[in-house]
Each structure stands twice: as C-alpha cells, then as structure tokens.
Amino acid sequence: MKMPLPQGVPTLRVKRTQNLTRPDNVFCMRINLSSHFLPFCVLCNTYPARVPGTTDHFPVISVINLVPPVKVKEERWDWWSTDWEELNEVLEKELEAVPDPDGYATGQEVEDTIEAFDAAVWHAVGAVVKKTKVTTHSKHWWTAELAQQRKEKKRLARCSYRQRDVPGSPVHEEYRAARNAFSARIKMVCDRHWQEWLEQIDGEDVWTAGQLMKSASSD
C-alpha cells in the first residue's frame, strides 16, 4: 500500500488544545502484481475550511482519474481457421522462387539466404492466413470445426423444439447426441489448448498458471 496524502498534512484539530495531529491516513492498494492504483490519484488533500458541524476531523478529498485508457485492439494470425493445404502450396511456390545459394562462401551469403527464406514464409502466410482481432472475450481455443458443430446443434435444437409434442420423433435423440458430442469436443479442445500453453510458458507465467489451476474452471 502507498500513501497519496502528502506527508505532514494534519487531519485533525484537537478541540481542547487546538493542536494539529494526523490520526487519519489514506492508502492506495495494489491493483495486481505489476500495477498500482496510486498513479490514478490526481489529488489528495485535507480541507479544514470545509469541516462540517462540530467535528474535529478535517475532510479528506481525493480526485481520482477513472477515465479508462483506450486500448487498441491487437490482431493476431488466425492459425486455427487456416487452410493448411493451401498454405503449403503457396509456401512451396514462394520457396521455389528463392535463388539457390552459391555455397555459403561468406557469412553475408548465409544472412541473405536466411532473409530470403524468411520473406518467402511470411509472403505465404500473408497471402493465406487471415488475421483476427484479440479481445478480452476471445476464446483462443475456438476452432472452425467447433463453430460448425455448434451451428448444427442449434439447428437440431430448433427442430427438437418444433417436435416437442411428438415424443417419439427421432430428432430428439439426434439433438441429444449432437449436444453431448459438442460438449465433449469442447472439453477435448480446451484440454489440448491448456496442455499446449503449459508446455510453452516461461517464468513470468508460472504464477498465472498456478492461480488458474487453483481457480474454478470457466472457459
């Protein structure tokens, strides 16, 4: 915790002696491990002239900047929905256009070849792979197959509801099977995404992983 009220500012005038003291304090809490609330505190001070009634405590007024910062939405490559066969075909053509090195005689030739291969890869990626905006609500484990499966489940749900007065209609069983398959698929994809993330985390993410493992599962 940090103190926004400046040091030495009195917060009380003793009635009997009229001495100024400071029994009151104002603290700013830490928001998380990497940021603090103190920078949002624009002003914190006492106002003896605004003492209400007969109290001996001075009112403490704080001005807080609560205007949220505008965060530009980031974009990332949408690898999940990528057509990998198309990407491989485009990449093969890009790599064929890269000139063969002349024996790697110098370090510069090695650097030039690496840059040429790197440019070929990213030209292929830019031509095939789409970009998607990253938001706080993004489900990074979501796939095109899940979207299609959910669409089919919703279709069967509507059909089942329309046939609600016909208990023997086969659509009820089809909907039940689709619903269970969709739930099982989500669990499998989430588990796989979790394992992949655990395998590539660094030291800074270990604490986050521990907190996620202790918390109740949601997404």
N, C-alpha and C positions, 0 to 999 in steps of 0.2 A: 504494500500500500504506500501511496505517496500523498503528501500534504499540499493541496492547492492554495490554502490560506497562507499568506506570507508570514514569515517568522517575525515574532514580536508584536503582531497585531492583537490588541486586547479584545476580549469578547464579553467582558462583564465589568460593571462598575459596582463595587461593594457599597451598599446603601449607607452603612454606618460610618465608614472611614472615607468613602469616595475613591478608594484605591482602584486602579485598573488591573485586572487579572485576566488570565486566559484559561478557564477550565474547559472551554469547548474547542473541539477540533473538527476539521473537515478532511475526509480521506477520499482518495480516488482508488478504486480497485483495479486490479489487472483484468483485462478482457480475456486474454488467453496467454499462452506461453511466450508469444512473440510480440504482443502489443499491449499498451496500457491506455487507460481512459484519460489520463492527465492531459494529453495534447488537445482533447476536445473541450477542456475547461478554459474558456476565453477570459473569464474574470471571476475572482472570488475575494470578497472583502466584507468587512462589517460596516454597518451604517448606524452609528449612535443616535443620530438625529431622528431616526425612524422607530425608536423604542416605543412599543405600544403600552398604554396603561401605566401601571406602576412596576412593571418587571424590571429587573436589574440586568438582564441579559441583552446584549446587542443583537439585532437581527443580522444574520449572515446571508448574503445574497450571492448566488453563483449564476454565471451566464455560461450556458453550455451550447456548443455548436453541434446541433443534431442534424445538420444537412448531410445526407449520405453522399459519399463520393461517387461520381459517375464512373462506372467501370465498363470499359469497352469489352464487348463480347469477343472472346477469343474463338478462333477457328482451329480445327484440327482435321487431319486426314481421316476420312470415314472408311477405315480399313474393313470394318465389319460387312459393309454392303458392296465391297469391291468385287468385280468380276475378275477373278484371278487368271482365268484362261486368256481373257482379252489383254490383261496386263502383261502376261508372259509373252504374248505375240508381239505387242508393241515394244516391249523391252528387247526382245530378240532383234527386231529391226533396228532399234536405236544402237544396240551393241555392234551390229554388223557394220554400221556406218563409222564406227571408231577405227581410225587407222592403226595398223599393226605397228608396235614399237620397233625401233631399229636396235634390238639387242640390249637395251637399257645400258648404254655405254656410260652415261653420266647420271648424276643424281637428278638433274633437271628433267631428263627424259622420263625418269620414274615419276616425278611430280606431275609432269604433263599428262602421262598416261592415267594416273590416278584421277586427276581432274576431269579428263575426258570420260572415263567410266562413270564418275560421279554425276557429271552433267547428263549422260545418257540415261542413267537410272531416274533422275529427277524429271527429265523430259517425259519419260514414260509414265511416271506417277502423275505428273500434272495433266497428262492427256487422258488418263483413265480414271484415276481415283478422285472422287468428289470430296468436297470439304463440308463440314458441319459445324454449326455454332455450339460452343460449350456453354451450358448454363448450369446453375446450381441444381436444376431438376433433371439434368441429363442422366440417363441410365447407360453407363459406359459398357455394360454387358449386353445391351439390347441388340438383336440381330434382325435382319430382314426376314429370316425364317420364322422368328417369333411374331413379327408383325403379321405375316400371312396366316400363321396358326391362330392368332387372336381374332383376325377377321373372320376366319371360318367358324371359330367358336361362337362369335356374336351372331353369325348367320343362323347357326343351328339353335341358338338360344331364342331367337325370334320365331323360328319355325316351331320349336317346342312350346312356346307360349301360345301361339295360334292354335296348337293342337291340345291345349290344356284340358279340353272336355273329352278328349279321346285318350284314355289311359293306355290303351294297347298300341298306340301309334309308335312305329319303330324310331321316329325322330327323337323321342325322349331318351332312348338308350344311346343313340348317336351323339346327342348333346352331352350326356353324362360322360361318355368315353372321350369326347373332344375336350371337355373341361378338365378331366383328370390328366389327359396327355399334355395339355398346355401347362398345367401346374407342375407336372413332373419335368417338363422341358425347361421351365424357368429355373427350377431348383438345380438342375444339372448345369445350365449355363452360368448361373450365379456361382456355383461351387468351382467351376473351372476358372472363371474370371478371378475369383478370390485366390485360388492357388497360383495363378499366373502372376498376380500382383505381389503375393508374398515372396515369390522367387526373385523378384527384381527390386524389392525395397532396399533403401540404404539406411544409414544410421539415423537420419532425421525422421524416417517414417516408422521406426520401431515402436516408439511411444504411441503413435496413432494406431498402429496395428494392435497393440496391447489393449488400448481403450475400446476398439471395435470388437475385439474378441470377448471382452467383459460385458459389453452392452447387448441389449436385446436386438435380435435381427429385425431389419425392416425391409430395405431393398435387397 
